[in-house]
Structure formats: structure tokens, C-alpha cells
């Protein structure tokens, strides 16, 4: 009898394991922190949607669906009421209430990276345990867009240890208690992140059936591809442009490729170099870079050459602002500025953050050499690179920006606005560029509720940025994933390149 019981127990465990659905996902770089409020990044957002929940969430068609907020109502021009779910448990077992929303929004306003998004909220008022009112400083057309980044933390779990500091070993950077579809079960920094299905997840309508996910950072494009080809992983992203055809020829694999709105750009640090304060020099550098050739040769046409920050689907986009390659005019501008013989610049770029980022940086350096600007290039893994980036440690820095609110003004606020750590504006303005006119228009666009007037304001900012040579846009990067045939990635990846892993159903 005892033996029969033991055999049944072993068989039950074995069958449970055999039926367990697990995915191994190869990514280009390791997660920096378990704190969803620490760094505004694509990797961080992908993680946050796996372990935490936002108040609202983007649908694939660009509309919003309720998440921790079940519904909302605009009480007046500056007040939005949120009605919260009553059946949500954090991974710690604590129930979610309005107190957690107040705690999380206050914390986001302390975050260096997120305060620029959330400082429009002047006051959060608790009406009852499951109702809160958000009072904004002025009428704001993008409040729901911002709330898609309001990942709610367990206030009791983090109480007294809720510091939010970039690149530091804080409690929140090493521990997580969210309400999302997965819980963190194992993390070896730089090597692996394992999450398992949350058995108490509130979303009973979620169709996902994947029990566990393992994220494996693999910096090398070729090694990441080899892991997919060998079956060591089930999903890989990104795929290097040179390897896409190889994946497409493999009947066991499939590609997911969609146009993207992430703009990859170069920023010229005017605070480090006098030469870069001269708009003629900045224009010469732009004219020396052949963006269409970069896309054609380096990216194998997996991208779109850009002459501005706003993607074609954004309100600030201007059809007449196109890439403009003219090396002869570039050399003439260098001569007019008194630098015919050129000079040297330092440049830093990541080597595992954007598609072919290191190769793009190398190609740009070669193009600039033709106008006698000689570039000392250094590349780093993204975890190291962005620490150097925050220090503004080179004359030219590479940055890719996905508009978090899917709106031109998000790029402008973070990349073009004068740096102001108190307001959280210009956080990623490593150029040191500052224009009172642009700042005024950014503020106006954040208040403007008339759609037509807002378009005019955003387009004026885009044109001014081009005239002032504020930044050097290179290309818009597509969304590129590869997987085994049986993994329906297309059903869960949104237009911001965020997979909703909790909704993924595999055979």
C-alpha cells in the first residue's frame, strides 16, 4: 500500500513536470534591476509587464484596456477618477488598495527617469480603499498614456526600504512583490532571470498557459542565433540583419518583424567641446552621415532612414524633413567654421542594445573621417554604457528612444528639453542643447487640448530641432523577434515591442 502510494506520487509529479509549459528566451542584455521604477527602458518595461501590473495597458490597436484600474471618469478638465480592482493580491499575499496606488505614484515622481512623465500629477486623493482621484497641474491630453507606465508596488512589502536610485543595490532593485502574472524565482545578475506563473493572479480571463519563463542574456548576435537554431532557446530577440534570411529559410523557425517608432540618434555634447557649440559644425556632421546607406548596408534594409525624431505615425512628423547627405557641403561648412583640417572627437555607443549598434557606430566614424573629423570610438555592453551615458562621458553618444506615450512630445521632453533634474525634463539630453523656444512649445503641447493646434505646436518643435541641429536622427528601428514555429509571438507583442507573456498560449 505504501509502495503504491509512493508510485502514484512520483507519477503525479512526473506528469505535472511533463505537462508544464516553459519558454526559454534569449535576449541581448541583462535586466539592470528588479525595480520597475528605476530605469525608463524597453527591457525594464518588458520585465515590468511580466512581474507587475499597470493601471491601464495598451492594446495592440493603440487603445487602452483596464488593468489594475477597472474604469475611469473625467470629473473636470484636471481631475481623473480611477476605480480600482478589489480582487488583487501581490506576490507577498498583501491585498492591493488605493494606498498602494498613492505609494507607487509618489515613488514614480521621485524617480529620476520617471518624474518627467508623472510630475504632471499635482495631487493624488484617496476617496476610499478602491477609488482615487488624480489632480493634474493643468488639462493634460496624455494622462492615460502615462498611466500605462504606472506599475503598482506593494506598499507594505517595500515600506521603509523604498529608495529608488539608479545602478545601486537597493532593496527594490533586488526584491520584487508585484501583482503580475509571474513571480521572480531566480536571478543571477547578468546570467539568468527565471519567473514562474503566479497561482493567485487576479486576471481569470487571461488565456496564457506558459508556466515558467527563463530569460538568458546573450550579448553576441551569432551566439544568440545559434542557441535558437540548436533548440537551446525557444525565442530570441533581436536578430541581426545579416541573420534574418537564415532564420526565414529554416522551416522550424519563424520571424516576427514589424515597423517600429524607436528613433536611434546621435547626440553631440556641446558642454564638452567648443566646436560642437557651432551649429555649422553640427550641420556638417549631419550632412556627412549617409542614413539611407546605413540602413541599406548595415541594417540590410531592416529599418527606415530618418531625418527627424517623430516617426510617420506621430503627430509631430513633417514629410519634408528627410535625410540629407551632402559631404561636399559638409566640408564647406567645416571650412567656413575654421576647421578645414578637422579635429578629433570621442564617441561611445552600446554594443548590445540597438540593432547592429556597434556596426552603425563604426560606419558613422568612417563617414566622419571623410570630412576630417576623426573619431575615437568605444563601445560597451548596455549595462555599462548607460552609466557612462548618464555621466555624459564622450563627445558623441548614441541613444535610441521609444516614445513612451506614443507621442512626439515624449521624445521632445526627454531628449530636447533643457535639462532640469527637479522637473525631470531633459533627462536624456546628453547634448546639453537648450532652447527657450522649444521648452515653451513643449509646455504648450502638454496643455493643448485642441488636436489641430497641438499638431502645429509639435511640428514647430520638430522643425526648430532640425534648424538648430539639436540632435542627429539616424533611423527608426523595427521590431524583430524569432521563435520556434509553435510560439505565436504575434499574438502578444504590442507596437511598443512589449510582449504580454502572461497572455501567451502555446500548444
C-alpha positions in Angstrom: 0.0 0.0 0.0 2.8 2.4 0.9 4.7 1.5 -2.2 1.6 2.1 -4.4 1.1 5.5 -2.8 4.8 6.4 -3.5 4.5 5.3 -7.1 1.3 7.4 -7.5 3.0 10.4 -6.0 6.1 10.0 -8.3 3.9 9.6 -11.3 1.8 12.7 -10.4 5.0 14.8 -10.0 6.4 13.4 -13.3 3.2 14.1 -15.2 3.0 17.6 -13.7 6.5 18.3 -14.8 6.0 16.8 -18.3 2.9 18.9 -18.8 4.5 22.1 -17.6 4.9 24.6 -20.4 8.2 26.5 -20.2 9.8 29.0 -22.5 13.5 29.9 -22.8 14.1 33.4 -24.2 17.4 34.7 -25.4 17.7 38.5 -25.1 20.6 40.8 -25.9 21.3 42.2 -22.5 20.6 41.5 -18.8 18.0 43.3 -16.8 19.6 46.1 -14.8 17.2 46.0 -11.8 14.1 44.3 -10.4 12.8 47.8 -9.6 10.3 48.8 -12.3 10.6 52.4 -11.3 14.4 52.7 -11.6 15.1 52.9 -15.3 12.9 54.0 -18.2 13.9 51.4 -20.8 12.4 48.9 -23.1 14.0 46.0 -21.2 12.7 47.3 -17.9 9.2 47.7 -19.3 9.1 44.2 -20.7 10.1 42.9 -17.3 7.6 45.1 -15.5 4.7 43.7 -17.6 5.8 40.2 -16.6 6.0 40.7 -12.8 3.9 43.8 -12.1 0.7 45.3 -13.5 0.0 48.9 -14.7 -3.2 50.8 -14.0 -4.1 50.6 -17.7 -2.4 48.8 -20.7 -2.0 49.4 -24.4 -4.0 47.2 -26.7 -2.4 46.2 -30.0 -4.7 48.6 -31.8 -3.5 51.6 -29.8 -6.4 51.9 -27.4 -6.3 51.3 -23.6 -7.7 48.4 -21.6 -8.3 48.3 -17.9 -5.8 46.5 -15.7 -5.5 47.5 -12.0 -7.9 50.3 -12.7 -11.3 48.8 -13.8 -12.6 52.0 -15.2 -12.1 55.8 -15.0 -14.1 59.0 -15.3 -13.1 62.6 -16.2 -14.6 64.7 -13.4 -13.4 68.0 -14.7 -10.6 69.3 -17.0 -7.9 68.5 -14.5 -9.3 65.6 -12.4 -9.5 61.9 -13.4 -11.2 59.4 -11.1 -9.9 55.8 -11.1 -11.9 52.8 -9.9 -9.6 50.0 -8.7 -9.9 46.3 -8.7 -10.9 44.7 -5.4 -9.5 41.2 -6.0 -5.8 41.8 -6.5 -3.2 40.1 -4.4 0.5 41.0 -4.5 3.0 38.1 -4.6 3.6 38.7 -0.9 -0.1 37.9 -0.2 -0.9 41.5 0.6 -4.1 42.9 -1.0 -3.9 45.9 -3.2 -5.8 49.1 -2.2 -5.7 52.8 -3.0 -2.8 53.1 -0.6 -0.6 51.2 -2.9 -1.5 53.4 -5.8 -0.7 56.6 -3.8 2.6 55.0 -2.7 3.6 54.0 -6.2 2.7 57.3 -7.9 4.6 59.2 -5.3 7.6 57.0 -5.8 7.5 57.4 -9.6 7.6 61.2 -9.0 10.9 60.6 -7.1 12.5 58.6 -9.8 15.0 60.4 -12.0 13.8 58.6 -15.1 10.1 58.7 -14.5 9.4 62.0 -12.8 9.3 63.7 -16.2 6.2 61.6 -17.0 4.5 61.8 -13.7 5.1 65.3 -12.5 2.1 66.5 -14.4 0.1 64.9 -11.5 -0.1 67.6 -8.8 -2.0 65.5 -6.2 -3.5 62.1 -5.7 -6.5 61.9 -3.5 -7.8 58.7 -1.8 -11.6 58.7 -2.0 -12.0 55.2 -0.5 -10.0 52.0 -0.5 -10.7 51.4 -4.2 -11.1 54.9 -5.6 -8.6 57.6 -6.2 -8.7 61.0 -7.9 -5.7 62.2 -9.9 -5.5 66.0 -10.0 -3.2 67.3 -12.7 -1.4 70.7 -12.8 -3.3 71.6 -15.9 -5.5 69.9 -18.5 -3.3 67.1 -20.0 -4.2 65.2 -23.2 -2.0 62.2 -22.5 -2.8 61.2 -18.9 -3.9 57.6 -19.8 -0.8 57.2 -21.9 1.2 58.0 -18.8 -0.8 55.7 -16.6 0.2 52.8 -18.8 3.6 53.2 -17.1 2.1 53.3 -13.6 3.2 49.9 -12.3 1.8 49.5 -8.8 4.1 48.3 -6.0 3.2 46.5 -2.8 3.5 49.4 -0.2 3.6 47.1 2.8 6.4 44.9 1.3 8.5 47.9 0.4 7.7 50.0 3.5 10.8 51.7 4.9 13.0 50.4 2.1 11.6 52.1 -1.0 14.6 54.0 -2.2 14.7 54.4 -6.0 18.3 55.0 -7.1 19.8 54.1 -10.5 22.5 51.5 -10.6 22.6 51.0 -6.8 22.0 47.8 -4.7 18.7 49.0 -3.2 16.1 46.7 -1.7 13.8 47.2 -4.6 16.5 46.5 -7.1 17.0 43.0 -5.6 13.5 42.1 -4.4 10.1 42.2 -6.1 6.5 42.0 -5.0 4.2 42.8 -7.8 0.7 41.7 -8.8 1.7 40.4 -12.3 1.2 37.1 -14.0 4.7 35.8 -12.9 6.8 35.9 -9.8 10.6 36.1 -9.7 12.0 32.7 -8.6 15.7 33.1 -9.5 18.0 35.8 -10.6 21.8 35.6 -11.2 22.8 39.1 -12.2 24.0 39.1 -15.8 23.3 35.4 -16.3 19.6 34.4 -15.9 16.2 35.6 -14.7 13.6 32.9 -14.0 9.9 33.6 -13.3 7.0 31.2 -12.6 3.3 31.5 -13.1 1.5 33.4 -10.3 -1.1 30.9 -9.0 -3.2 33.7 -7.4 -3.2 36.0 -10.4 -6.3 38.2 -10.4 -6.9 38.0 -14.2 -9.1 34.9 -14.5 -9.7 35.7 -18.2 -6.1 35.6 -19.1 -5.6 32.9 -21.7 -1.9 32.3 -21.2 -0.7 28.8 -20.4 3.1 29.2 -20.1 4.1 28.1 -16.6 7.6 29.4 -16.5 9.9 31.8 -18.4 13.7 31.8 -18.4 15.4 35.0 -19.8 19.0 34.4 -20.8 21.1 37.4 -21.8 23.4 36.6 -24.8 25.3 39.6 -26.0 26.7 38.1 -29.2 24.2 38.1 -32.2 25.7 34.9 -33.6 25.7 33.0 -30.3 22.1 34.1 -29.6 21.1 32.8 -33.1 23.0 29.6 -32.5 21.0 29.0 -29.3 17.8 29.3 -31.3 18.9 27.1 -34.1 20.1 24.4 -31.8 16.8 24.4 -29.8 18.5 25.6 -26.6 16.0 28.5 -26.5 12.5 28.9 -27.9 12.6 32.7 -28.6 15.3 35.2 -29.4 15.5 38.9 -29.9 16.9 40.8 -31.6 18.1 39.0 -34.7 21.0 40.6 -36.5 20.1 41.9 -40.0 22.7 39.6 -41.6 21.0 36.5 -40.0 17.3 37.2 -40.8 17.3 35.4 -44.1 18.9 32.4 -42.4 16.1 32.2 -39.9 13.5 32.6 -42.7 14.9 29.7 -44.6 14.6 27.4 -41.5 11.2 25.6 -41.6 11.3 25.1 -37.8 11.5 28.8 -37.1 9.6 32.0 -37.9 10.2 35.7 -37.7 8.1 38.5 -36.3 9.0 41.8 -37.9 7.0 45.0 -37.7 7.9 48.6 -38.4 8.9 50.4 -35.2 8.9 54.0 -33.9 12.1 53.8 -31.9 14.4 56.5 -33.2 18.1 55.8 -33.0 20.1 59.1 -32.9 23.5 60.7 -32.1 23.8 63.5 -29.6 26.7 65.9 -29.8 27.9 67.0 -26.4 28.1 70.8 -26.6 29.2 71.0 -22.9 32.5 69.1 -23.6 33.6 70.6 -26.9 33.6 74.1 -28.1 33.5 73.0 -31.7 30.1 71.3 -31.2 28.5 74.6 -30.0 28.8 75.9 -33.6 25.7 75.0 -35.5 27.7 74.8 -38.7 29.8 72.0 -37.3 26.7 70.1 -36.1 25.2 70.5 -39.6 28.4 69.4 -41.2 28.3 66.2 -39.1 24.7 65.6 -40.1 25.4 66.1 -43.8 28.4 63.8 -43.7 26.3 60.8 -42.5 24.5 58.8 -45.1 21.5 57.5 -43.2 19.9 55.6 -46.2 23.3 53.8 -46.8 23.5 52.8 -43.1 20.0 51.2 -43.3 20.8 49.6 -46.7 24.3 48.2 -45.9 24.5 47.8 -42.2 20.9 47.0 -41.3 20.1 45.1 -44.6 17.1 47.4 -45.0 15.7 46.4 -41.6 14.9 50.0 -40.6 13.9 53.3 -42.0 16.3 56.2 -42.5 15.2 59.2 -40.5 15.6 63.0 -41.0 13.7 63.8 -37.8 12.7 62.4 -34.4 9.0 61.9 -35.0 8.0 58.7 -36.8 5.5 59.0 -39.6 2.7 57.8 -37.3 3.4 60.6 -34.8 1.7 64.0 -34.7 4.9 65.9 -35.0 6.1 64.3 -38.2 6.9 66.5 -41.2 7.0 65.0 -44.6 9.6 67.5 -45.9 12.2 66.7 -43.3 14.1 63.9 -44.9 17.7 62.6 -44.6 20.1 64.9 -46.4 23.5 63.5 -47.3 25.9 66.1 -48.8 29.6 65.6 -48.0 30.7 68.5 -50.2 28.5 71.0 -48.3 29.7 69.4 -45.1 33.3 70.1 -46.0 32.4 73.6 -47.0 30.8 74.2 -43.6 33.8 72.9 -41.8 35.9 75.3 -43.8 33.6 78.2 -43.1 33.8 77.4 -39.3 37.6 77.4 -39.4 38.1 73.7 -39.1 39.1 72.6 -42.6 41.8 70.4 -41.2 39.3 68.9 -38.8 39.7 67.6 -35.2 39.2 64.5 -33.1 36.2 63.6 -31.1 35.4 60.8 -28.7 32.3 58.6 -29.2 30.6 56.0 -27.1 27.9 53.5 -28.2 26.4 50.3 -26.8 27.2 47.0 -28.5 24.2 45.1 -27.4 21.3 47.5 -27.1 20.1 48.5 -30.6 20.1 46.6 -33.8 23.7 46.4 -35.1 24.6 49.4 -32.8 28.3 48.8 -32.8 28.5 48.4 -36.6 26.4 51.6 -37.1 28.8 53.5 -34.8 31.8 52.2 -36.8 30.2 53.2 -40.1 29.4 56.7 -38.8 33.0 57.1 -37.6 34.2 56.1 -41.1 31.9 58.7 -42.7 33.0 61.5 -40.4 36.7 60.8 -41.3 35.9 61.9 -44.8 35.3 65.5 -43.6 38.4 65.2 -41.3 36.6 64.5 -38.1 38.5 61.6 -36.6 36.5 59.6 -34.1 37.9 57.6 -31.1 35.1 55.1 -30.7 34.5 52.9 -27.7 31.6 50.5 -27.3 30.2 48.8 -24.2 27.5 46.4 -23.1 24.4 48.3 -22.3 24.6 48.0 -18.5 28.0 49.7 -18.6 27.2 52.0 -21.4 24.2 53.8 -19.8 26.3 54.5 -16.7 28.8 56.3 -19.0 25.9 57.9 -20.8 24.5 59.3 -17.6 28.0 60.8 -16.9 28.0 62.4 -20.4 31.4 60.7 -20.8 32.0 61.3 -24.5 31.7 64.0 -27.2 29.2 61.9 -29.3 26.7 59.5 -27.6 24.3 57.1 -29.2 20.7 56.9 -27.9 17.6 55.1 -29.1 14.2 56.4 -27.9 10.8 54.8 -28.0 8.2 57.4 -27.2 6.7 56.0 -24.0 3.4 57.8 -24.6 3.5 57.0 -28.3 3.6 60.8 -28.9 6.2 63.2 -30.3 6.3 65.3 -27.1 7.6 62.4 -25.1 10.8 62.4 -27.2 11.0 66.2 -27.0 10.6 66.3 -23.2 13.3 63.8 -22.5 15.7 64.4 -25.4 15.4 68.1 -26.5 14.2 70.0 -23.4 16.7 71.9 -21.3 17.9 69.5 -18.5 16.1 70.1 -15.2 16.5 67.4 -12.7 13.8 68.9 -10.5 11.2 68.8 -13.2 12.5 65.6 -14.8 12.9 67.2 -18.2 15.8 66.7 -20.5 16.9 63.6 -18.5 18.3 62.1 -21.8 19.6 65.3 -23.3 23.2 64.4 -23.3 23.9 67.1 -25.9 23.5 69.9 -23.4 21.3 71.6 -26.0 18.9 74.2 -24.6 16.3 76.3 -26.4 13.8 78.5 -24.5 11.5 78.5 -27.6 11.4 74.7 -27.7 10.8 74.4 -24.0 7.9 76.8 -24.3 6.4 74.8 -27.1 6.9 71.5 -25.2 5.0 73.1 -22.3 2.2 74.3 -24.6 1.8 70.9 -26.2 1.4 69.3 -22.8 -1.5 71.7 -22.1 -3.1 71.9 -25.6 -6.4 70.0 -25.8 -7.2 71.2 -29.3 -5.9 68.5 -31.6 -5.2 70.7 -34.6 -3.3 73.3 -32.6 -1.4 70.6 -30.8 -0.2 69.2 -34.2 1.0 72.6 -35.2 2.9 73.0 -32.0 4.6 69.6 -32.2 5.6 70.1 -35.8 7.1 73.5 -34.9 9.3 71.8 -32.3 10.4 69.2 -34.9 11.3 71.9 -37.4 13.2 74.0 -34.9 15.2 71.0 -33.8 16.3 70.5 -37.4 17.1 74.1 -37.9 19.2 74.2 -34.7 20.8 70.8 -35.4 19.8 69.8 -31.9 20.3 66.0 -32.5 21.3 63.8 -35.3 18.5 61.3 -36.1 19.7 58.1 -37.9 16.9 55.6 -38.4 13.7 54.1 -36.9 14.3 50.6 -35.7 11.9 47.8 -36.4 10.6 45.2 -34.0 12.4 41.9 -34.7 11.9 38.6 -32.9 12.4 35.0 -33.9 10.9 31.9 -32.4 10.0 28.3 -32.9 7.0 27.8 -35.2 4.7 26.8 -32.4 5.2 30.0 -30.4 2.6 32.7 -31.5 4.6 35.8 -30.6 2.5 37.9 -32.9 -0.5 37.5 -30.6 1.2 39.1 -27.6 3.8 41.7 -28.7 2.4 45.2 -28.8 3.5 48.1 -31.0 6.0 49.3 -28.3 7.8 46.0 -28.5 6.5 44.7 -25.2 5.3 41.1 -25.1 2.5 40.3 -22.7 3.9 37.0 -21.7 1.0 36.3 -19.3 -1.4 36.1 -22.3 0.8 33.7 -24.4 -0.8 30.4 -25.3 1.5 27.6 -26.7 0.5 24.1 -27.8 
